[in-house]
Amino acid sequence: MRSSRSVLAVALASALVLAACGGAGETPANSGAQKGEPAPGVTDTEVVIGTHQPLTGPAAPGYSRISVGAKAVYDYVNDSGGINGRKITYKVEDDGYNPTKTVEVVKKLVLQDKVFAIVGGLGTPTHSKVLDYLTGEGVPDVLVSSGALLWNSPEKHPNTFGYQLDYTREGKIQGQYIKDNFAGKKVGLLVQGDDVGTDTQKGLDQFIKDQIVERKTYDPANTDVTPQISALQAAGAEVVVCECIPAFMALTILTTLKIGYKPQLVVSSIGADPATLTGLVEQFAKQGGAQVSGGALLTGIIGTRYLPSVRGGDDAWTTFFKGIHDKYIPQEAFTDTLVYGMVQAYTFSQALKAAGKDLTRQKLLDAMSSGELKGPGLTPFAYGKDDHAGYTGALVFRIEADGSVKTLQEAKTTDTQTGEVKSYSEKRPTPEEVKLVG
Protein backbone atom coordinates (compact mmCIF):
# COMPACT_ATOMS: atom_id res chain seq x y z
CA MET A 1 0.00 0.00 0.00
CA ARG A 2 1.34 3.42 -0.89
CA SER A 3 2.17 5.86 1.88
CA SER A 4 -0.21 8.77 2.39
CA ARG A 5 2.41 11.20 1.07
CA SER A 6 3.02 9.27 -2.16
CA VAL A 7 -0.71 8.92 -2.70
CA LEU A 8 -1.10 12.65 -2.22
CA ALA A 9 1.64 13.27 -4.77
CA VAL A 10 -0.44 11.34 -7.32
CA ALA A 11 -3.53 13.24 -6.18
CA LEU A 12 -1.85 16.56 -6.85
CA ALA A 13 -0.87 15.46 -10.33
CA SER A 14 -4.43 14.31 -10.98
CA ALA A 15 -5.71 17.65 -9.71
CA LEU A 16 -3.92 19.29 -12.63
CA VAL A 17 -6.20 17.42 -15.01
CA LEU A 18 -9.27 18.14 -12.93
CA ALA A 19 -8.53 21.85 -12.68
CA ALA A 20 -7.91 22.07 -16.41
CA CYS A 21 -11.26 20.42 -17.18
CA GLY A 22 -13.28 22.34 -14.64
CA GLY A 23 -15.98 20.69 -12.74
CA ALA A 24 -16.67 38.82 -13.85
CA GLY A 25 -28.94 62.39 -26.76
CA GLU A 26 -26.93 59.62 -24.61
CA THR A 27 -23.32 60.01 -23.62
CA PRO A 28 -20.90 57.22 -24.65
CA ALA A 29 -22.43 55.31 -21.73
CA ASN A 30 -25.33 54.61 -24.09
CA SER A 31 -23.20 53.82 -27.12
CA GLY A 32 -25.15 51.96 -29.75
CA ALA A 33 -28.38 53.89 -29.29
CA GLN A 34 -29.30 57.03 -31.15
CA LYS A 35 -30.89 59.95 -29.36
CA GLY A 36 -34.38 59.01 -28.26
CA GLU A 37 -33.84 55.29 -28.81
CA PRO A 38 -33.65 52.74 -26.01
CA ALA A 39 -30.31 51.42 -24.88
CA PRO A 40 -29.11 48.14 -26.37
CA GLY A 41 -30.58 45.13 -24.63
CA VAL A 42 -33.61 46.99 -23.33
CA THR A 43 -37.28 46.63 -24.29
CA ASP A 44 -40.43 47.49 -22.37
CA THR A 45 -40.46 44.00 -20.90
CA GLU A 46 -36.83 42.83 -20.84
CA VAL A 47 -33.27 43.83 -20.05
CA VAL A 48 -30.46 41.60 -21.33
CA ILE A 49 -27.21 41.41 -19.39
CA GLY A 50 -24.14 39.23 -19.83
CA THR A 51 -21.11 37.92 -18.01
CA HIS A 52 -17.96 35.89 -18.59
CA GLN A 53 -17.32 33.12 -16.08
CA PRO A 54 -14.84 30.21 -15.69
CA LEU A 55 -17.24 27.31 -16.14
CA THR A 56 -14.20 25.26 -17.15
CA GLY A 57 -10.46 25.69 -16.61
CA PRO A 58 -8.28 26.27 -13.54
CA ALA A 59 -10.69 28.63 -11.76
CA ALA A 60 -13.79 26.54 -12.41
CA PRO A 61 -13.64 24.48 -9.20
CA GLY A 62 -15.79 26.60 -6.90
CA TYR A 63 -16.16 29.65 -9.13
CA SER A 64 -18.34 27.88 -11.70
CA ARG A 65 -21.17 28.06 -9.14
CA ILE A 66 -21.14 31.86 -8.88
CA SER A 67 -23.34 32.34 -11.94
CA VAL A 68 -25.64 29.57 -10.69
CA GLY A 69 -26.28 31.56 -7.52
CA ALA A 70 -26.75 34.76 -9.51
CA LYS A 71 -29.26 33.16 -11.86
CA ALA A 72 -31.32 31.91 -8.93
CA VAL A 73 -31.72 35.50 -7.72
CA TYR A 74 -32.64 36.71 -11.21
CA ASP A 75 -35.21 33.90 -11.44
CA TYR A 76 -36.63 35.02 -8.09
CA VAL A 77 -36.78 38.63 -9.30
CA ASN A 78 -38.40 37.65 -12.60
CA ASP A 79 -41.00 35.44 -10.94
CA SER A 80 -41.88 38.39 -8.72
CA GLY A 81 -42.60 40.64 -11.71
CA GLY A 82 -39.11 41.80 -12.63
CA ILE A 83 -37.57 45.21 -12.04
CA ASN A 84 -39.68 48.18 -13.11
CA GLY A 85 -41.75 45.78 -15.23
CA ARG A 86 -38.75 44.23 -16.99
CA LYS A 87 -37.57 40.64 -16.70
CA ILE A 88 -33.80 40.11 -16.54
CA THR A 89 -32.26 37.84 -19.17
CA TYR A 90 -28.88 36.66 -17.93
CA LYS A 91 -26.42 35.37 -20.53
CA VAL A 92 -23.43 33.46 -19.18
CA GLU A 93 -20.40 32.77 -21.40
CA ASP A 94 -17.61 30.38 -20.43
CA ASP A 95 -14.12 31.83 -20.91
CA GLY A 96 -12.22 29.03 -19.14
CA TYR A 97 -10.25 31.68 -17.19
CA ASN A 98 -8.38 32.25 -20.46
CA PRO A 99 -7.87 35.94 -21.36
CA THR A 100 -7.95 35.25 -25.10
CA LYS A 101 -11.28 33.50 -24.74
CA THR A 102 -12.55 36.31 -22.52
CA VAL A 103 -12.04 38.83 -25.34
CA GLU A 104 -13.91 36.55 -27.73
CA VAL A 105 -16.96 35.92 -25.54
CA VAL A 106 -17.28 39.52 -24.33
CA LYS A 107 -17.26 40.81 -27.91
CA LYS A 108 -19.97 38.25 -28.69
CA LEU A 109 -22.07 39.49 -25.79
CA VAL A 110 -21.68 43.13 -26.86
CA LEU A 111 -21.87 42.86 -30.66
CA GLN A 112 -24.07 39.82 -31.19
CA ASP A 113 -26.22 39.55 -28.07
CA LYS A 114 -26.27 43.34 -27.66
CA VAL A 115 -26.33 43.22 -23.88
CA PHE A 116 -27.27 46.25 -21.85
CA ALA A 117 -24.41 45.66 -19.41
CA ILE A 118 -21.66 43.25 -18.43
CA VAL A 119 -22.25 42.20 -14.83
CA GLY A 120 -19.77 40.38 -12.63
CA GLY A 121 -17.15 39.48 -15.23
CA LEU A 122 -14.77 37.23 -13.33
CA GLY A 123 -11.01 37.31 -12.99
CA THR A 124 -8.12 39.74 -12.87
CA PRO A 125 -6.06 38.31 -15.77
CA THR A 126 -9.22 37.85 -17.83
CA HIS A 127 -11.31 40.94 -17.23
CA SER A 128 -8.34 43.27 -17.52
CA LYS A 129 -8.16 42.29 -21.21
CA VAL A 130 -11.65 43.65 -21.96
CA LEU A 131 -11.57 46.72 -19.72
CA ASP A 132 -10.56 49.18 -22.43
CA TYR A 133 -12.89 47.56 -24.96
CA LEU A 134 -15.94 47.94 -22.72
CA THR A 135 -14.97 51.52 -21.93
CA GLY A 136 -14.67 52.31 -25.63
CA GLU A 137 -18.02 50.73 -26.40
CA GLY A 138 -19.74 52.57 -23.56
CA VAL A 139 -21.02 49.35 -22.01
CA PRO A 140 -21.68 49.44 -18.26
CA ASP A 141 -19.14 47.10 -16.66
CA VAL A 142 -20.37 46.65 -13.14
CA LEU A 143 -19.66 44.51 -10.08
CA VAL A 144 -16.46 43.02 -11.49
CA SER A 145 -15.61 39.71 -9.79
CA SER A 146 -12.07 40.61 -8.81
CA GLY A 147 -10.49 42.73 -6.12
CA ALA A 148 -7.90 44.38 -8.37
CA LEU A 149 -7.47 48.13 -8.05
CA LEU A 150 -7.90 48.39 -11.84
CA TRP A 151 -11.68 48.67 -11.56
CA ASN A 152 -11.55 51.85 -9.48
CA SER A 153 -10.50 54.41 -12.07
CA PRO A 154 -13.56 56.64 -12.67
CA GLU A 155 -11.75 59.10 -14.94
CA LYS A 156 -10.21 56.48 -17.23
CA HIS A 157 -12.95 53.84 -16.98
CA PRO A 158 -16.16 55.66 -15.99
CA ASN A 159 -18.36 52.65 -16.79
CA THR A 160 -16.52 50.16 -14.56
CA PHE A 161 -17.30 49.40 -10.90
CA GLY A 162 -15.74 46.88 -8.58
CA TYR A 163 -17.70 44.56 -6.32
CA GLN A 164 -15.65 42.58 -3.87
CA LEU A 165 -13.24 43.90 -1.28
CA ASP A 166 -10.11 44.99 -3.14
CA TYR A 167 -6.87 43.15 -2.52
CA THR A 168 -5.03 46.10 -1.03
CA ARG A 169 -7.68 46.78 1.61
CA GLU A 170 -7.82 43.06 2.38
CA GLY A 171 -4.03 42.90 2.59
CA LYS A 172 -4.03 45.76 5.11
CA ILE A 173 -6.63 44.03 7.29
CA GLN A 174 -4.72 40.73 7.12
CA GLY A 175 -1.40 42.47 7.71
CA GLN A 176 -2.58 44.29 10.81
CA TYR A 177 -4.12 41.10 12.20
CA ILE A 178 -0.89 39.16 11.67
CA LYS A 179 1.19 41.94 13.20
CA ASP A 180 -1.04 42.02 16.28
CA ASN A 181 -1.47 38.27 16.72
CA PHE A 182 1.69 36.71 15.25
CA ALA A 183 4.28 39.28 16.23
CA GLY A 184 7.81 38.12 15.53
CA LYS A 185 6.68 35.16 13.43
CA LYS A 186 8.27 34.61 10.02
CA VAL A 187 5.74 35.12 7.22
CA GLY A 188 5.70 33.67 3.70
CA LEU A 189 3.49 34.73 0.81
CA LEU A 190 1.95 32.68 -1.98
CA VAL A 191 0.07 34.96 -4.35
CA GLN A 192 -1.26 34.81 -7.89
CA GLY A 193 1.31 36.21 -10.31
CA ASP A 194 -0.68 39.23 -11.50
CA ASP A 195 -2.46 42.23 -9.98
CA VAL A 196 -3.99 39.90 -7.38
CA GLY A 197 -0.56 39.41 -5.86
CA THR A 198 0.77 42.90 -6.54
CA ASP A 199 -2.22 44.68 -4.99
CA THR A 200 -2.30 42.34 -1.98
CA GLN A 201 1.34 42.99 -1.14
CA LYS A 202 0.73 46.75 -1.19
CA GLY A 203 -1.54 46.21 1.78
CA LEU A 204 0.41 43.52 3.62
CA ASP A 205 3.68 45.44 3.39
CA GLN A 206 2.25 48.35 5.34
CA PHE A 207 2.20 46.15 8.44
CA ILE A 208 4.41 43.07 8.09
CA LYS A 209 7.07 43.87 5.51
CA ASP A 210 9.83 43.19 8.05
CA GLN A 211 8.29 39.81 8.96
CA ILE A 212 8.09 38.50 5.39
CA VAL A 213 10.93 36.07 4.67
CA GLU A 214 9.81 34.71 1.29
CA ARG A 215 7.45 35.72 -1.51
CA LYS A 216 6.27 33.26 -4.15
CA THR A 217 3.80 33.51 -7.01
CA TYR A 218 1.81 30.86 -8.84
CA ASP A 219 0.57 30.70 -12.41
CA PRO A 220 -3.04 29.45 -12.80
CA ALA A 221 -1.89 27.43 -15.80
CA ASN A 222 0.52 25.36 -13.65
CA THR A 223 -1.07 23.43 -10.80
CA ASP A 224 2.18 22.15 -9.30
CA VAL A 225 2.86 24.46 -6.36
CA THR A 226 5.35 22.13 -4.67
CA PRO A 227 8.37 24.33 -5.56
CA GLN A 228 6.72 27.40 -4.06
CA ILE A 229 5.56 25.68 -0.88
CA SER A 230 8.95 24.01 -0.44
CA ALA A 231 10.65 27.41 -0.74
CA LEU A 232 8.39 28.85 1.95
CA GLN A 233 9.22 25.90 4.18
CA ALA A 234 12.96 26.30 3.54
CA ALA A 235 12.73 29.99 4.46
CA GLY A 236 11.25 29.03 7.82
CA ALA A 237 7.88 30.73 7.25
CA GLU A 238 5.67 30.00 10.26
CA VAL A 239 2.68 31.88 8.82
CA VAL A 240 1.76 31.57 5.14
CA VAL A 241 -0.59 34.07 3.54
CA CYS A 242 -2.26 32.57 0.47
CA GLU A 243 -3.96 34.94 -1.96
CA CYS A 244 -5.23 32.01 -3.99
CA ILE A 245 -8.31 31.01 -5.97
CA PRO A 246 -10.09 27.94 -4.51
CA ALA A 247 -8.34 25.27 -6.60
CA PHE A 248 -4.92 26.61 -5.66
CA MET A 249 -5.86 26.98 -2.02
CA ALA A 250 -6.84 23.30 -2.01
CA LEU A 251 -3.59 22.39 -3.78
CA THR A 252 -1.65 24.38 -1.19
CA ILE A 253 -3.32 22.49 1.66
CA LEU A 254 -2.54 19.12 0.08
CA THR A 255 1.02 20.14 -0.77
CA THR A 256 1.80 21.17 2.81
CA LEU A 257 0.53 17.76 3.92
CA LYS A 258 2.60 15.99 1.27
CA ILE A 259 5.89 17.61 2.32
CA GLY A 260 5.18 17.56 6.07
CA TYR A 261 4.94 21.34 6.46
CA LYS A 262 2.55 22.81 9.05
CA PRO A 263 2.46 26.61 8.86
CA GLN A 264 -0.44 28.74 10.05
CA LEU A 265 -2.40 29.39 6.85
CA VAL A 266 -4.03 32.80 6.42
CA VAL A 267 -6.36 32.79 3.42
CA SER A 268 -7.86 35.68 1.50
CA SER A 269 -11.59 35.83 0.80
CA ILE A 270 -11.18 34.65 -2.81
CA GLY A 271 -10.28 31.18 -1.58
CA ALA A 272 -11.67 31.01 1.96
CA ASP A 273 -15.06 29.36 1.48
CA PRO A 274 -14.88 26.35 3.88
CA ALA A 275 -17.49 24.25 2.09
CA THR A 276 -15.89 24.76 -1.32
CA LEU A 277 -12.40 24.05 0.05
CA THR A 278 -13.52 20.91 1.87
CA GLY A 279 -15.02 19.50 -1.31
CA LEU A 280 -12.00 20.38 -3.45
CA VAL A 281 -9.43 18.97 -1.03
CA GLU A 282 -11.30 15.68 -0.83
CA GLN A 283 -11.97 15.58 -4.57
CA PHE A 284 -8.37 16.30 -5.55
CA ALA A 285 -7.05 13.70 -3.11
CA LYS A 286 -9.56 11.11 -4.33
CA GLN A 287 -8.31 11.58 -7.89
CA GLY A 288 -5.04 10.01 -6.73
CA GLY A 289 -6.66 7.31 -4.66
CA ALA A 290 -6.20 9.03 -1.31
CA GLN A 291 -8.91 9.32 1.33
CA VAL A 292 -8.57 12.49 3.38
CA SER A 293 -10.85 14.49 5.62
CA GLY A 294 -11.17 17.92 4.10
CA GLY A 295 -12.69 19.24 7.29
CA ALA A 296 -9.76 18.04 9.38
CA LEU A 297 -7.23 19.57 7.01
CA LEU A 298 -9.03 22.92 7.13
CA THR A 299 -9.15 23.11 10.92
CA GLY A 300 -7.35 26.19 12.19
CA ILE A 301 -7.14 28.04 8.86
CA ILE A 302 -7.68 31.78 9.27
CA GLY A 303 -9.64 33.64 6.60
CA THR A 304 -11.26 36.95 5.80
CA ARG A 305 -14.74 37.64 4.44
CA TYR A 306 -16.97 40.61 3.71
CA LEU A 307 -20.27 38.79 3.02
CA PRO A 308 -22.56 36.87 5.38
CA SER A 309 -21.54 33.24 5.86
CA VAL A 310 -23.80 30.29 5.10
CA ARG A 311 -22.84 29.16 8.61
CA GLY A 312 -24.42 32.30 10.03
CA GLY A 313 -27.91 30.90 10.47
CA ASP A 314 -29.10 33.87 12.53
CA ASP A 315 -28.17 36.35 9.81
CA ALA A 316 -31.24 37.76 8.04
CA TRP A 317 -29.52 37.86 4.66
CA THR A 318 -28.28 34.28 4.97
CA THR A 319 -31.85 33.20 5.73
CA PHE A 320 -33.18 35.20 2.79
CA PHE A 321 -30.74 33.72 0.29
CA LYS A 322 -31.26 30.23 1.72
CA GLY A 323 -34.96 30.62 0.89
CA ILE A 324 -34.14 31.46 -2.74
CA HIS A 325 -31.67 28.57 -2.84
CA ASP A 326 -34.21 26.07 -1.53
CA LYS A 327 -36.81 27.11 -4.09
CA TYR A 328 -34.70 27.52 -7.23
CA ILE A 329 -31.50 25.49 -6.85
CA PRO A 330 -32.00 23.00 -3.99
CA GLN A 331 -29.68 20.52 -5.69
CA GLU A 332 -26.74 22.91 -5.27
CA ALA A 333 -24.58 22.96 -2.15
CA PHE A 334 -25.32 26.15 -0.22
CA THR A 335 -21.84 27.65 -0.01
CA ASP A 336 -20.31 31.07 0.54
CA THR A 337 -19.25 31.01 -3.12
CA LEU A 338 -22.86 30.52 -4.18
CA VAL A 339 -23.90 33.40 -1.91
CA TYR A 340 -21.24 35.58 -3.57
CA GLY A 341 -23.16 35.26 -6.84
CA MET A 342 -26.50 35.79 -5.11
CA VAL A 343 -25.36 39.01 -3.43
CA GLN A 344 -23.94 40.24 -6.72
CA ALA A 345 -27.22 39.65 -8.57
CA TYR A 346 -29.22 41.26 -5.79
CA THR A 347 -26.98 44.32 -5.84
CA PHE A 348 -27.29 44.70 -9.61
CA SER A 349 -31.07 44.35 -9.36
CA GLN A 350 -31.06 47.06 -6.71
CA ALA A 351 -29.13 49.40 -9.02
CA LEU A 352 -31.45 48.54 -11.91
CA LYS A 353 -34.45 49.43 -9.80
CA ALA A 354 -32.88 52.74 -8.79
CA ALA A 355 -32.18 53.54 -12.45
CA GLY A 356 -35.93 53.80 -13.03
CA LYS A 357 -38.44 52.82 -15.67
CA ASP A 358 -36.94 55.06 -18.35
CA LEU A 359 -33.79 52.95 -18.42
CA THR A 360 -30.55 54.10 -20.01
CA ARG A 361 -26.98 53.05 -19.46
CA GLN A 362 -26.14 56.40 -17.93
CA LYS A 363 -28.98 56.09 -15.44
CA LEU A 364 -27.63 52.72 -14.35
CA LEU A 365 -24.18 54.24 -13.83
CA ASP A 366 -25.74 57.11 -11.90
CA ALA A 367 -27.49 54.60 -9.66
CA MET A 368 -24.20 52.78 -9.07
CA SER A 369 -22.52 56.09 -8.13
CA SER A 370 -25.33 57.30 -5.90
CA GLY A 371 -24.01 55.80 -2.69
CA GLU A 372 -27.49 54.41 -2.02
CA LEU A 373 -26.73 50.72 -2.62
CA LYS A 374 -26.77 48.97 0.76
CA GLY A 375 -26.62 45.47 2.20
CA PRO A 376 -26.08 42.51 2.26
CA GLY A 377 -22.32 42.92 2.88
CA LEU A 378 -20.76 43.26 6.31
CA THR A 379 -19.30 46.65 5.40
CA PRO A 380 -20.47 49.38 3.01
CA PHE A 381 -19.54 49.91 -0.61
CA ALA A 382 -17.17 52.75 -1.46
CA TYR A 383 -19.35 53.80 -4.42
CA GLY A 384 -19.59 57.47 -5.21
CA LYS A 385 -19.00 59.86 -8.10
CA ASP A 386 -15.22 59.68 -7.65
CA ASP A 387 -14.91 56.17 -6.22
CA HIS A 388 -15.85 52.94 -7.99
CA ALA A 389 -14.40 50.49 -5.47
CA GLY A 390 -16.64 47.79 -3.98
CA TYR A 391 -16.78 46.63 -0.39
CA THR A 392 -14.49 48.48 1.99
CA GLY A 393 -13.66 45.97 4.71
CA ALA A 394 -13.87 42.49 6.19
CA LEU A 395 -13.85 40.43 9.36
CA VAL A 396 -11.32 37.73 10.29
CA PHE A 397 -12.46 34.18 11.11
CA ARG A 398 -11.04 30.74 11.88
CA ILE A 399 -12.35 27.40 10.65
CA GLU A 400 -13.09 25.14 13.62
CA ALA A 401 -12.78 21.36 13.88
CA ASP A 402 -16.55 20.88 13.57
CA GLY A 403 -16.66 22.89 10.33
CA SER A 404 -18.08 26.02 11.92
CA VAL A 405 -16.40 29.40 11.69
CA LYS A 406 -15.39 31.49 14.69
CA THR A 407 -15.06 35.24 14.31
CA LEU A 408 -11.64 36.32 15.57
CA GLN A 409 -11.95 39.98 14.66
CA GLU A 410 -15.14 41.86 13.86
CA ALA A 411 -15.43 43.76 10.59
CA LYS A 412 -12.98 46.58 9.98
CA THR A 413 -12.79 49.02 7.09
CA THR A 414 -9.93 50.90 5.50
CA ASP A 415 -8.80 52.59 2.30
CA THR A 416 -6.38 51.66 -0.48
CA GLN A 417 -3.75 54.12 0.70
CA THR A 418 -2.17 54.41 4.15
CA GLY A 419 -5.30 55.20 6.13
CA GLU A 420 -6.20 53.58 9.41
CA VAL A 421 -7.77 50.12 9.65
CA LYS A 422 -10.72 50.91 11.88
CA SER A 423 -13.66 49.07 13.41
CA TYR A 424 -17.03 49.18 11.70
CA SER A 425 -20.17 48.53 13.69
CA GLU A 426 -23.06 50.20 11.88
CA LYS A 427 -26.18 48.06 11.65
CA ARG A 428 -26.81 46.55 8.23
CA PRO A 429 -30.24 46.98 6.62
CA THR A 430 -32.40 43.86 6.51
CA PRO A 431 -33.82 42.28 3.32
CA GLU A 432 -37.15 43.88 4.19
CA GLU A 433 -35.53 47.29 4.33
CA VAL A 434 -33.82 46.80 0.97
CA LYS A 435 -36.78 45.28 -0.76
CA LEU A 436 -36.63 44.74 -4.52
CA VAL A 437 -39.99 43.18 -5.23
CA GLY A 438 -43.39 42.61 -3.70
N, C-alpha and C positions, 0 to 999 in steps of 0.2 A: 504493500500500500504506500502511495506517495505521501511524503510529509506535507503538513498543511502549507508550508512555505512554497514548496515546489508546485503544489496544486494551485496556489494563488498566483504563481508566476504564469501558469497556463491560463488562468482566469483573466489576468490582465491582458494577455495577448488576444484572447477571445473578445475581450471588451472592445478592442480596436475595431473588430469587424462589426460588433453590435452598434457601436457609436456611429460608424460610417453609414450603417443602414437605417438608423433611426428607430424607432420603436413602432414692428416694430415699427352806362355811366359809371361801371365798376372799376376799381383800381386793379392792378395786376393780381390781387387776391381773388378776383373773379375771372381770371383769364379763361378764354374759351367761350364767354358769353358776351354778346353785344349789349349795348345799353338797352335796358328795358326787358331783356330776355332773362329767363331763369338761369341759375348757375348750372354747370354740368352735373349730371347725376341727380337732379331734383325735379320732381313733378309735384302735382297737388297731393298725391297720395304716397309718394315714395322718396326716400333719399338713399342713394347708393354709396357705400363707403368700401374701402379696400385695405388690405394689409399684407405684408410679407412676413412669413413665419417659417421657422425651421421644423417642418413636419418630418423631414428626414435629415441625416447628416449628424455631425458631432454634437450639436446643441439640441437635437431632437429629444433625447431622454429627459423627460421633465417638461421642457419648454413646449413640446408639441401639444400639451394640454391647455396652454394659455388661451388659444383661440376657441377651444371647446368651452371653457368657462365664459368667455366673452359672448359667444353665440347664445348661450343659455340666457344671459341677461337680455340680449336683443330679442330673443323669442318671448321672454316675459314681457318686455316693453310692447312688442307688436301685438301680443294677445290681449294687452290691456288698452289697445287703441292707438298705439304709436305715440310719437312726439309731435305735438301740434298738428295732429291728423295724418301724419306721415309714418308709414312703416319703414323700418331700417333694413335694407338689404346689405348683408355683410359678405364681401367676397374675400376669401382667404387663398393666397397663393403661396406655394411651397418654394422657398429659395435654397433649402438645404444648408443654410448658414454659409453660402458661397457668394461672395460679393458680385461676381460676374452674373450669376443667376438672379441676384437681387435686382440689378439694373434691368435685366430682361423682363422680369415679372412686374416690376413697378411701372415700366413704360407700357406694358400691356394694360395694366389697371387704369392708367391715365388716358392713353390714346384709344384703346379699344373698348374698355368697359366704361370709360368716361366717368370715373368716380368723382364724387363731390369732395372727398377728402381721403387722405391716407391716415389711418388710425392705428397707433401701436406697432409700427414697423419695428421688428426686433433685431437687435444686435449692433454693436459698435462697428466692427469691421465691415458689416453689410450695409447698414443704413447710411453710414458716412459716404458711401459711393453714390447715393441718390439724393443727397442733401441739396447740392447745387441745382440738380435737375428739377426737383420739386419747387425750389425757390423760383427758378426761371419760368416755370409753367404756372406759377401762382396757385399751386394746389395746397390747401391747408394740410400741414404735416404735424399732427398733434399726438400727444401722449406717447412719445417715442419710448420703446421698451429697451432702454439703455440708460446708464447713469453718467455717460460721458458729458463733459462740459460743452461739447460741440453744439448741443441743442439750445443752449442759452446764449444766443447772439442776435437779439432783436433787430439790430441795425443791418446786419448782413443777411440774416435769415428770418425775416419778420413773420413768416408763416409757420415756423417750427416751434414746438413747445415740448419740453421734457415731461416726464411722468414720475419715474421712480426717483428715490433719493440719489443725488449724484455721488460719484465715487470719491470726490474730494471731501465733501461733508461727512460721508460715511467713514473715510479714512481718519478724519479728525476725531470723530466720536470713538472709533476703535483705538486710535493712538492714545487718547487721554485715558481711556479705561485701562489699557495695558500699562501705561505709565503709573497709574494710581494703584493698580492691583498686582502687577508683576514687576515692580521696581527692581532694577539690577539684573533681571533675567535677560539672557541673550535671545534676540528675536530674528527669525528668518522669514523671508517673504517668498511666496509663490503667486505670481500674478500673470494674467493674460498679457501676451506681448503686443499690446496696442494701447489705445487711450484708456482702456480699463485699468491697466497697470500703471500707466503714467499718471493719470488723475488720482488714483488711490494713493500713490506714494507722496503726492503733494500734500495730502492731508496727514498721513502717518508721520511724515518727516517733521512736522511741526511739533510733535510730542516725543517721538522715540527714535529719532535719527541716530543718536549715540548708542542706542541699544541694538540696532540692526547690524548683524554680523554677516549676513549673506542675502543676496537678492537674486531670485531666479524667475525666468518667464517660461511660459509654455505656449505652444502653437496648437490651436484647436485641430489642426490637421494631423498632429502626431500624438497619439494617445499613450505613448510610453513616457511616463514622468519619473521613472526610476533614477535617471541621472540627476535630475533636479532635487528630488527628495534626498538622495544620497549625499549631495553637496550640502544641503541644509544640515543633515546629520553630522557630516564631517566638520562643519563649522561650529558645532556645539549648540545649535539653536534649540532653546528650551521651549520657546513659544513660536509657532508657525502661523502666520497670517496668510490665509488662502483666499485670494480674490478670484474665484473660480466658478465657472458655470457648473451645473449639477453633475454632469458626467465626469468632469475633471475633479470635482470634489470627491466623488465616489472613488475614482482611481487613486487619488491621494490617500484616502483612508486605507484602501487595500494595499497600496505600496508601502505605507508605514508599517503595516502588519507584516508584509512579506520580508522586509529588511530588519525587523525587530527594533523599530524606532518609535518612541512614545512621547512625542512633544505634546504640549497643550495646543490644540488646534483652535484658531479663532477664524471664523468663517463670515464672509460678507453676505449680505442679503440675497445676492444673485444665486447663491448655492447653498442656502441655509434652511431649506424646507425639510424638516425631519422625515416626513412621510415619503417624499420623493427620494431622499437620500437612502433611506432604509431599503426601499424597493430596488434602487440601482445597485447598491452594494451587494445585496443578495443575488440579484440577477447577473451581475458581472461575474461574481464568484461561481455561480452555478454553471456559467458557460464553460468553465474550466474543470467542472466536476467537484468543486468545493462546496461544502455546506457551512455557511457562516450565519451568525445572528447579526443582522444589520443593526438592530436596536442596541445590542451590546457594544458594537463597535462605535456607535454614535454617542454613547454615554460620556458626558463630560465636555462635549464640544460646545464652545461658546459662539453665539451668532448674534447678528443684528437684524432687526426688522422694523418696518415703518407702517405695516398693515396689520389688521387684526389677525390673530392666529386661529386656525381651525380648532385648536385645543382650548380656545377661550370661549367655552360654552355659555358664559354669562354675558358675553359681549353682544349688544343688540345687532350690530352689523353682521357678526358671524351667524347669528340666528337667522337673520334676513336672507343672507346668501345661501345658507343651508336649506331654507325653504325652496328657493329657486332650484338649487341642485337636486333636491328630492323629487321635484315635479318634472324637470326637463332632462336631467342627465343622471338619474339614480345609479346607472351602471358605472359611472366614473368614481374613482377614489376622490374623496373630498379633501384636497390638499391645499396648502398655502399657495402653491403655484397656480392651482385652479382659481383660487380667490383673487390672485393677482389679475388674471384676465377679467374676472367678474367686476372688480373695482374699476378697472380701466374702462370697461363698457358702460358702467353706471356713470362714471365721470363724463364720458363723451356725451351720453344721453342728457345729462344735466346741462352741459354747454349747449347742446342742440336745442333744448327747451328754451334756454335763456336767449338764444339767437332769434326766436320768434317765428311767427307764421310766414312772414315775408322773408324767406331764407335766402341769404347770399353768403358767399365765402367770407366776405369782410365782416358780416355780422357774427359769424361763428368765431372768427379771430377776436372780435371785440368782446365776445362772451368769455373767451378763454383769458383775456387780459383784464377782465373786470375785477378780479379778486374776490368774486362772489362764490366760486366753486368750493364747497366744503364737504367734509366727510368723504369716505369712511376711514381715511388714514389716521394714524396716531398723532401726526403733527400736520400743520397746515401746508398748503402749496405756497410757493414763492410768487406765483403768477401776478403780474402787473404789467403796465404799459412798457416798462423798461427792464422787466425780468421775466424770462420764460422758463426758469428752472421749475422742477416738480416739487416733490416733498422735501421738507427742509430739515428733517431729523429722524431719529430712530431710538429704540430702546435696545438694551443688551440682555440676552437670555442665555440659559444653559440647558442642554438636553439632559434630562434625568434618566435613570436606569429603567423606569417604567414607561418611557416614551413621552412623558409630559415635558413641558418646558417651564422653567423657573425664571422669572424676571430677576436679573441681577442689578439692573440699573434702569430706572424709569426713563421715559422718552426725554431726549435732549435735542435741542436745535442749534444750528450754527450757520455760518456762511461759507462761501468758497474761498475766502481770503484768510485773514489772520484773526478774525473776530472770535469772541468767547464761545465756548461750548456751554450752553446754559440750559437749565431745567425748563421743561414745558409742561404745564399742568392744566391748561384750559380745557373745559369740558367739550367733548365732541358732540355735534348734533346727532340726533338719532335718525333712523330711516324715515320715521314719520315726519320729522322736521325738514328733511330734504326729500320730499316726496316727488316722484316723477309722474306717476300715473294714479288714476283713481280719485 
